[in-house]
Amino acid sequence: MYTKVDTRALKVFVKRELRDYPLVREIILQEPNHIAAQEFIIKAKIWLQLLAREKEIRNSRDVRLFHDRLVVRQ
């Protein structure tokens, strides 16, 4: 028998804290409430990579928007 991880607490956290990162948020929220531990570890690594990438994209977009506003004002 495989050890299962209960993902419900993670989903509550994701709903509350990852509103600005819809891709990884929706992927995690669509997971079943119980996942085999080995599968969870693999998926968690992928989720963290996606979150990091989504943060990079968001930050670069925010920098461009800020820059564009500065250029327009000058």
BELDA-V33872 format. One record per backbone hydrogen bond with DSSP energy under -1.0 kcal/mol. CO is the residue of the C=O (numbers start at 0). NH is the residue of the N-H. Records with the same first field share a line. If there is no record, write none. Layout:
CO: NH, NH
//
This chain:
2: 36
4: 34
6: 10
7: 11
8: 12
9: 13
10: 14
11: 15
12: 16
13: 17
17: 20
20: 24
21: 25
22: 26
23: 27
24: 28
25: 29
27: 30
32: 6
34: 4
35: 39
36: 40
37: 41
38: 42
39: 43
40: 44
41: 45
42: 46
43: 47
44: 48
45: 49
46: 50
47: 51
48: 52
49: 53
50: 54
51: 55
52: 56
53: 57
54: 58
55: 59
56: 60
57: 61
58: 62
59: 63
60: 64
61: 65
62: 66
63: 67
64: 68
65: 69
66: 70
67: 71
68: 72
69: 73
//
